[in-house]
Amino acid sequence: MEFSDILSIINPELEEVERELEANIKSPVPLVYEISKYLLGSGGKRLRPSVLLLSSGACGLMDGKERIYSAAALEFIHTATLLHDDVVDEAKLRRGKTASNVVWGNKATVLVGDFMLAKALGLIQSCGNLELIKAVTDAAAKLAEGQVLEVMSASSMLEVSEEVCFGIIENKTASLIESCGSVGAILAGADEAVKRSVGQYGFNIGVAFQLVDDALDYSSSEKEFGKGVGQDLIEGKMTLPLFYSIDRASGEERTKVKDILLGRDGINEGDLGFVRDLVEKYEGVEKTKVVAKRFIHKARSAISSLPGSACKESLGMLADYVAERKN
């Protein structure tokens, strides 16, 4: 099933979210709008607003402006972190387009990211719910911690453990998607058990989403992926496809990988080809996808006790899509 088909039940609300995003990036400073529009209009999946809207629907709430404001706020937080990430990583591509930091420079890109974070906080505050504010700000703090952990790990890539890889994923990606599920349940007035269950759904599909993303970095084409393939390796990021492959590689192969990663002149096409071949040989991508499917199973189990509804069914289909996606 296509992603758009899964979300058809919330299409009107997603259109409202788009209008809210557009209204909030308008600024008397033209460059703020220009950079914001460049990234927001470049075809993101809107996974986080979708999880929030479907979660609130699965908990019995299908209307209300607070759902729209919260969904827009979480998308702003996500988009702001993409802008900041691209500066930190010196990225060249984002969603199939030249990255904002390449087009406008690092300073403007970081500051527009800050603008989006401020807009997100304003939208959340307008909902007037302290529990909701805490859920979102806690997730934003974890996200920042995940980004710092990733930067720290890049300086000693070969010493990064599987535990650290998962710590980065859980903080940097899963925490925000977890909050989308929790916020949906909070807005619906669900009890604590349901809030935890829907939050766990978001957390687990968040981990799976990032695992598949990491796998695609070693197995996809640039056109399919929408950003540079092999970028994680170039940026010094140890992800699980490479970790699992090195773990099974011969001593000679490990030495070659170590030489590549410690090289002073950066990673060239030949180096990248060697590492991608290694990951293919030892099935690092396949193993990572198997692990992702375990998290999808956990996500489905987390919401199994929710009453049957079209939104619950869509959450299940969304989980399956995350595991099988190609971009």
C-alpha positions as CSV (number, residue, x, y, z in Angstrom):
1,M,0.0,0.0,0.0
2,E,1.2,3.5,-0.8
3,F,2.1,5.9,2.0
4,S,-0.7,8.3,0.8
5,D,-3.3,5.6,1.0
6,I,-2.4,4.8,4.6
7,L,-2.9,8.4,5.5
8,S,-6.1,9.0,3.6
9,I,-8.2,9.0,6.7
10,I,-6.3,12.1,8.1
11,N,-5.8,13.9,4.8
12,P,-8.0,16.9,5.7
13,E,-6.1,17.3,9.0
14,L,-2.7,17.0,7.2
15,E,-3.8,19.7,4.9
16,E,-4.6,21.9,7.9
17,V,-1.2,21.2,9.3
18,E,0.4,22.3,6.0
19,R,-1.6,25.6,6.2
20,E,-0.5,26.1,9.8
21,L,3.2,25.5,8.9
22,E,2.9,28.0,6.0
23,A,1.2,30.6,8.2
24,N,3.9,30.3,10.9
25,I,7.0,30.7,8.6
26,K,5.8,34.0,7.3
27,S,8.2,36.7,8.4
28,P,9.1,40.3,7.7
29,V,12.6,39.0,7.1
30,P,12.4,37.5,3.6
31,L,15.3,35.0,4.1
32,V,13.6,33.4,7.0
33,Y,10.6,32.5,4.9
34,E,12.8,31.5,1.9
35,I,14.8,29.0,3.8
36,S,11.9,27.7,5.8
37,K,9.8,27.2,2.6
38,Y,12.7,25.6,0.8
39,L,12.9,22.7,3.2
40,L,9.3,22.4,4.3
41,G,8.2,22.4,0.7
42,S,10.6,19.7,-0.4
43,G,8.5,16.7,0.1
44,G,9.0,15.4,3.6
45,K,6.9,12.4,4.7
46,R,5.2,14.3,7.6
47,L,5.6,11.0,9.6
48,R,5.5,12.8,12.9
49,P,2.3,14.8,12.3
50,S,0.7,11.6,10.9
51,V,1.6,9.6,14.0
52,L,0.2,12.3,16.2
53,L,-3.1,12.6,14.3
54,L,-3.6,8.9,14.0
55,S,-2.8,8.3,17.6
56,S,-5.3,10.9,18.8
57,G,-7.9,9.4,16.5
58,A,-7.1,5.9,17.8
59,C,-7.7,7.2,21.3
60,G,-11.1,8.7,20.3
61,L,-10.3,12.3,19.3
62,M,-10.8,13.2,15.7
63,D,-11.1,17.0,15.8
64,G,-9.8,20.1,17.5
65,K,-7.3,22.8,16.7
66,E,-4.9,21.6,19.4
67,R,-4.2,18.5,17.2
68,I,-3.2,20.7,14.3
69,Y,-1.1,23.1,16.4
70,S,0.7,20.2,18.1
71,A,1.3,18.3,14.8
72,A,2.7,21.5,13.2
73,A,4.9,22.1,16.3
74,L,6.5,18.6,16.1
75,E,7.1,19.0,12.4
76,F,8.8,22.3,13.1
77,I,11.1,20.7,15.7
78,H,12.0,17.9,13.3
79,T,12.7,20.3,10.5
80,A,14.8,22.6,12.7
81,T,16.9,19.6,13.6
82,L,17.4,18.8,10.0
83,L,18.7,22.3,9.3
84,H,21.1,22.0,12.3
85,D,22.1,18.5,11.3
86,D,23.1,19.6,7.8
87,V,25.4,22.3,9.2
88,V,27.0,19.9,11.7
89,D,27.4,17.2,9.0
90,E,28.3,19.6,6.2
91,A,25.7,17.8,4.1
92,K,25.3,18.4,0.4
93,L,21.8,17.0,-0.2
94,R,18.5,17.0,1.7
95,R,15.3,15.4,0.3
96,G,16.9,15.3,-3.2
97,K,17.8,19.0,-3.2
98,T,20.9,20.9,-2.5
99,A,21.1,21.3,1.3
100,S,20.2,24.7,2.8
101,N,23.6,25.2,4.3
102,V,25.2,24.9,0.8
103,V,22.7,27.4,-0.7
104,W,22.6,30.0,2.1
105,G,25.5,29.2,4.3
106,N,25.8,27.8,7.9
107,K,24.9,31.0,9.8
108,A,21.5,31.6,8.1
109,T,20.6,27.9,8.2
110,V,21.3,27.6,12.0
111,L,19.3,30.8,12.8
112,V,16.3,29.7,10.7
113,G,16.4,26.4,12.6
114,D,16.3,28.4,15.8
115,F,13.3,30.4,14.4
116,M,11.4,27.1,13.8
117,L,12.1,25.9,17.3
118,A,10.7,29.1,18.7
119,K,7.6,28.8,16.5
120,A,7.2,25.2,17.7
121,L,7.2,26.3,21.3
122,G,4.7,29.0,20.6
123,L,2.3,26.5,19.0
124,I,2.6,24.1,21.9
125,Q,2.1,26.8,24.5
126,S,-1.0,27.9,22.7
127,C,-2.6,24.5,23.5
128,G,-2.6,25.5,27.2
129,N,-1.7,22.0,28.4
130,L,1.3,21.6,30.8
131,E,1.5,17.9,30.3
132,L,1.7,18.3,26.6
133,I,4.4,21.0,26.9
134,K,6.5,18.7,29.1
135,A,6.1,15.7,26.7
136,V,7.4,17.8,23.8
137,T,10.2,19.6,25.6
138,D,11.5,16.4,27.2
139,A,11.6,14.9,23.7
140,A,13.4,17.9,22.3
141,A,16.0,17.6,25.0
142,K,16.6,13.9,24.3
143,L,16.9,14.7,20.6
144,A,19.6,17.2,21.3
145,E,21.4,14.7,23.6
146,G,21.3,12.2,20.7
147,Q,22.9,14.7,18.3
148,V,25.7,15.4,20.8
149,L,26.2,11.7,21.4
150,E,26.5,11.2,17.6
151,V,29.1,14.0,17.3
152,M,31.1,12.6,20.2
153,S,31.1,9.1,18.6
154,A,32.4,10.4,15.3
155,S,35.8,11.1,16.9
156,S,36.2,7.4,17.8
157,M,34.1,5.6,15.3
158,L,35.8,2.3,15.6
159,E,35.2,2.1,19.3
160,V,31.4,2.7,19.0
161,S,29.4,-0.1,20.4
162,E,26.0,-1.5,19.4
163,E,24.6,0.0,22.6
164,V,25.8,3.5,21.6
165,C,24.4,3.1,18.1
166,F,21.0,2.3,19.7
167,G,21.4,5.2,22.2
168,I,21.8,7.6,19.3
169,I,18.8,6.2,17.4
170,E,16.6,6.2,20.5
171,N,17.4,9.8,21.5
172,K,17.9,11.4,18.1
173,T,15.0,9.9,16.2
174,A,12.7,7.7,18.3
175,S,12.2,10.2,21.2
176,L,10.4,12.7,19.0
177,I,8.2,10.1,17.3
178,E,7.4,8.7,20.7
179,S,6.3,12.1,21.8
180,C,4.0,12.3,18.8
181,G,2.2,9.2,20.0
182,S,2.1,10.5,23.6
183,V,0.8,13.9,22.6
184,G,-2.0,12.4,20.5
185,A,-3.1,10.4,23.6
186,I,-2.7,13.4,25.9
187,L,-4.9,15.5,23.7
188,A,-7.5,12.7,23.6
189,G,-7.6,12.6,27.4
190,A,-6.5,9.0,27.5
191,D,-5.4,7.3,30.7
192,E,-1.8,6.7,31.7
193,A,-1.7,3.1,30.4
194,V,-2.9,4.2,27.0
195,K,-0.5,7.2,26.9
196,R,2.4,4.8,27.6
197,S,1.2,2.3,25.0
198,V,0.8,4.8,22.2
199,G,4.1,6.4,23.2
200,Q,5.8,3.0,22.9
201,Y,4.2,2.6,19.5
202,G,5.9,5.8,18.4
203,F,9.2,4.9,20.0
204,N,9.4,1.5,18.3
205,I,8.5,2.7,14.8
206,G,11.0,5.6,15.4
207,V,13.8,3.1,16.0
208,A,12.7,1.0,13.0
209,F,12.5,4.1,10.8
210,Q,16.1,5.0,11.6
211,L,17.3,1.5,11.2
212,V,15.8,1.3,7.7
213,D,17.3,4.8,7.0
214,D,20.7,3.5,8.0
215,A,20.3,0.4,5.8
216,L,19.3,2.5,2.8
217,D,22.4,4.6,3.2
218,Y,24.4,1.4,2.2
219,S,21.9,-0.1,-0.3
220,S,20.0,2.6,-2.1
221,S,20.8,4.9,-4.9
222,E,21.1,8.7,-4.4
223,K,18.1,9.3,-6.6
224,E,15.9,6.9,-4.5
225,F,17.2,8.0,-1.2
226,G,17.0,11.7,-1.7
227,K,20.4,12.4,0.0
228,G,23.9,11.3,-0.6
229,V,24.4,7.6,-0.2
230,G,27.3,6.5,2.0
231,Q,27.0,9.8,3.8
232,D,27.0,8.2,7.2
233,L,30.5,6.7,6.5
234,I,31.8,10.0,5.0
235,E,30.5,11.9,8.1
236,G,32.2,9.4,10.5
237,K,29.0,7.8,11.8
238,M,29.0,4.2,12.9
239,T,25.6,2.7,12.1
240,L,24.4,-0.8,12.5
241,P,24.8,-2.1,8.9
242,L,28.6,-1.4,9.2
243,F,28.8,-2.5,12.8
244,Y,27.3,-5.9,12.0
245,S,29.5,-6.3,9.0
246,I,32.8,-5.4,10.7
247,D,31.8,-7.8,13.5
248,R,31.8,-10.7,11.0
249,A,34.7,-9.5,8.8
250,S,38.1,-11.1,8.6
251,G,41.1,-9.6,10.4
252,E,42.5,-8.3,7.1
253,E,39.2,-6.7,6.1
254,R,38.9,-5.0,9.5
255,T,42.4,-3.6,9.2
256,K,41.5,-2.2,5.7
257,V,38.3,-0.6,7.2
258,K,40.3,0.9,10.1
259,D,42.9,2.4,7.6
260,I,40.0,3.9,5.6
261,L,38.3,5.4,8.6
262,L,41.5,6.8,10.1
263,G,42.8,8.2,6.8
264,R,43.7,11.8,6.9
265,D,42.6,12.6,3.3
266,G,39.0,11.6,3.7
267,I,37.1,8.8,2.1
268,N,37.3,8.5,-1.7
269,E,35.0,6.6,-4.1
270,G,37.3,3.6,-3.9
271,D,37.1,3.5,-0.1
272,L,33.3,3.9,-0.2
273,G,33.0,1.1,-2.7
274,F,35.1,-1.2,-0.6
275,V,33.0,-0.6,2.5
276,R,29.7,-1.0,0.7
277,D,31.0,-4.2,-0.8
278,L,31.9,-5.4,2.7
279,V,28.5,-4.5,4.0
280,E,26.9,-6.4,1.1
281,K,29.2,-9.4,1.7
282,Y,28.3,-9.8,5.3
283,E,24.7,-8.9,4.9
284,G,24.8,-5.9,7.2
285,V,21.8,-4.3,5.5
286,E,19.7,-7.5,5.7
287,K,20.6,-8.0,9.4
288,T,19.7,-4.3,10.2
289,K,16.3,-4.8,8.4
290,V,15.6,-7.9,10.4
291,V,16.2,-5.9,13.7
292,A,13.9,-3.2,12.4
293,K,11.1,-5.7,11.9
294,R,11.5,-6.7,15.5
295,F,10.8,-3.1,16.5
296,I,7.8,-3.0,14.2
297,H,6.4,-6.1,15.9
298,K,6.9,-4.3,19.3
299,A,5.1,-1.3,17.9
300,R,2.1,-3.3,16.7
301,S,2.0,-5.1,20.1
302,A,2.0,-1.8,22.0
303,I,-1.3,-0.7,20.5
304,S,-3.0,-4.2,20.4
305,S,-5.2,-3.4,23.3
306,L,-6.7,-0.2,21.8
307,P,-10.2,-0.6,20.6
308,G,-10.7,-1.3,16.9
309,S,-10.9,1.7,14.6
310,A,-9.8,3.0,11.2
311,C,-7.1,5.0,12.9
312,K,-5.7,2.0,14.8
313,E,-5.7,0.1,11.5
314,S,-3.8,2.9,9.8
315,L,-1.2,2.9,12.6
316,G,-0.6,-0.8,11.9
317,M,-0.3,-0.2,8.2
318,L,2.0,2.7,8.9
319,A,4.3,0.5,10.9
320,D,4.5,-2.0,8.1
321,Y,5.3,0.8,5.6
322,V,8.2,2.0,7.8
323,A,9.7,-1.5,7.7
324,E,9.4,-1.9,3.9
325,R,10.1,1.6,2.6
326,K,12.6,2.3,-0.1
327,N,13.3,6.0,0.5
